[in-house]
Amino acid sequence: MSTEWWPRKVLAPVFPAGMEPLPPGLTEEDRSAIAQQKKIERFMTMGSESCVFKTAVTAGGGFGLGAFISLMSATFAYDDPLSRTWTEQTMSTRQKTVKIFKDMGKGMVKTGKGFGKVAALYAGVECVIEGYRAKNDMSNAIAAGFLAGGILARNSGPRAALGGGLAFAAFSGAIDLFIRRETAEED
């Protein structure tokens, strides 16, 4: 029995780059469109995995969450209309409504900026740490929480920066532990 058939039957065919066989139903004219589509997909993947993109998306989400929380808490600020000052009692209903909405808008922007700043700082630091370590584990969240908490509390002195870092690290670790927990399998 001859053994010459062995290498040819087992090895996979090798094609030069860009000359791979096309999927069924496509012609050679479609090859350039497929190559362009793969190039765009590669750029979009690289962009969405970048720290700048992750930080910007997280900052936007933080701003939205902060604005929503401020909007919900603003409803408690106008609980007793009789306790208003004399100038507000002489205002028309339209003027009062405009004033209330302006106050709510200012509060939403202020709170949204604060939440967005914290979210962007944490996400950016975590992404840089994850890229440096080339790992995705709880240590990244704890280290990022410690650095972000320390940076946020830096103006209050070294003890406050250390305390802020420790508190933010504990919070980040607890959230990451909650997110990474394994769910029990249902039988």
C-alpha positions in Angstrom: 0.0 0.0 0.0 1.3 3.4 -1.0 1.5 6.3 1.5 1.8 9.2 -1.0 -1.9 10.0 -0.7 -1.5 10.8 3.1 -0.1 14.4 3.0 -2.4 15.6 0.2 -5.6 14.4 1.8 -5.0 15.8 5.3 -3.6 19.3 4.6 -6.0 22.2 4.3 -5.8 24.2 1.1 -3.7 27.4 1.3 -4.9 30.5 -0.5 -3.0 33.8 -0.9 -4.4 36.8 1.0 -7.4 38.3 -0.9 -7.8 35.2 -3.1 -9.8 33.0 -0.7 -12.9 31.3 -2.2 -16.0 33.5 -2.2 -19.2 32.5 -0.4 -21.8 30.8 -2.6 -23.8 33.2 -4.8 -21.0 35.9 -5.0 -19.0 36.8 -8.0 -15.4 38.1 -8.5 -16.9 41.6 -8.8 -18.1 41.4 -5.2 -14.6 40.7 -3.9 -13.7 44.4 -3.6 -17.0 45.2 -1.8 -16.3 42.3 0.7 -12.8 43.6 1.3 -14.1 47.1 1.9 -16.7 45.8 4.3 -14.1 43.8 6.3 -11.9 46.9 6.5 -14.8 49.0 7.9 -15.7 46.3 10.4 -12.0 46.2 11.6 -11.9 50.0 12.1 -15.2 50.0 13.9 -14.1 47.2 16.2 -10.8 49.0 16.9 -12.7 52.2 17.6 -15.2 50.6 19.9 -12.5 48.9 21.9 -10.5 52.1 22.4 -10.3 53.8 25.8 -11.3 57.1 24.3 -14.6 55.6 23.0 -15.3 53.7 26.2 -14.7 56.8 28.3 -16.9 59.0 26.1 -19.8 56.5 26.1 -19.5 56.1 29.9 -19.4 59.8 30.4 -22.6 60.2 28.4 -24.3 57.5 30.3 -23.2 59.0 33.6 -24.5 62.4 32.5 -27.8 60.9 31.6 -28.1 59.0 34.8 -27.2 62.1 36.9 -29.7 64.3 35.0 -32.4 61.6 35.6 -31.7 61.4 39.3 -31.8 65.2 39.6 -35.1 65.3 37.7 -36.6 62.7 40.1 -35.2 64.5 43.2 -36.5 67.9 41.9 -40.0 66.7 42.4 -39.4 66.8 46.2 -38.1 70.4 46.1 -41.5 71.9 45.4 -43.6 70.2 48.1 -45.2 73.2 49.8 -46.4 76.0 47.6 -47.5 78.1 50.6 -44.0 78.3 51.9 -42.8 80.4 49.0 -41.4 83.9 49.4 -43.5 87.0 48.8 -42.0 87.6 45.4 -42.9 84.2 44.1 -46.5 84.5 45.4 -47.0 87.6 43.3 -45.8 85.8 40.1 -48.3 84.4 37.6 -48.6 80.6 37.2 -46.8 80.8 33.9 -43.8 82.7 35.5 -43.7 80.2 38.3 -43.7 77.3 35.9 -40.9 78.8 33.8 -38.8 79.5 36.9 -39.4 75.9 38.2 -38.3 74.4 34.9 -35.2 76.6 34.6 -34.2 75.6 38.2 -34.8 71.9 37.3 -32.8 72.2 34.1 -29.9 73.9 35.9 -29.9 71.2 38.6 -30.1 68.4 35.9 -27.0 69.8 34.1 -25.0 70.3 37.3 -25.8 66.8 38.6 -25.3 65.2 35.2 -21.9 66.9 34.8 -20.8 65.5 38.2 -22.0 62.0 37.4 -20.4 62.1 34.0 -17.1 63.3 35.4 -16.9 60.5 37.9 -18.0 57.9 35.3 -15.5 59.1 32.7 -12.6 59.2 35.2 -13.3 55.7 36.5 -13.9 54.2 33.0 -10.8 55.8 31.6 -8.6 54.7 34.5 -10.0 51.2 34.4 -9.5 50.9 30.6 -5.9 52.1 30.8 -5.2 49.6 33.7 -6.8 46.8 31.8 -4.8 47.6 28.6 -1.6 47.7 30.6 -2.2 44.5 32.5 -3.8 42.7 29.5 -6.3 41.1 31.8 -9.9 41.6 32.7 -10.4 40.8 36.3 -11.5 42.3 39.6 -8.1 43.8 40.3 -8.6 46.3 37.5 -11.9 47.5 39.1 -10.3 47.8 42.6 -7.2 49.6 41.3 -9.3 52.0 39.1 -11.6 52.7 42.0 -8.7 53.5 44.3 -7.1 55.8 41.8 -10.4 57.5 40.8 -11.4 58.0 44.5 -8.0 59.4 45.3 -8.1 61.8 42.3 -11.6 63.0 43.2 -10.7 63.7 46.8 -7.2 65.1 46.2 -8.1 68.7 47.0 -9.2 67.8 50.5 -5.7 66.6 51.6 -3.8 63.3 51.6 -5.9 61.6 54.3 -9.1 62.4 52.4 -7.5 61.2 49.1 -6.5 57.9 50.8 -10.0 57.5 52.4 -11.7 58.4 49.1 -9.6 55.9 47.3 -10.2 53.1 49.7 -14.0 53.8 49.8 -14.3 54.0 46.0 -12.1 50.8 45.7 -14.4 48.9 48.1 -17.5 50.2 46.2 -16.0 49.3 42.8 -14.9 45.8 44.1 -18.4 45.1 45.5 -20.1 46.2 42.2 -17.7 44.1 40.1 -18.1 41.1 42.4 -21.9 41.5 42.1 -21.7 41.7 38.3 -19.2 38.8 37.9 -21.1 36.4 40.2 -22.2 33.2 38.7 -25.9 32.5 38.7 -27.3 29.3 40.0 -28.3 26.8 37.3 -32.0 26.1 37.3 -32.8 22.3 37.0 
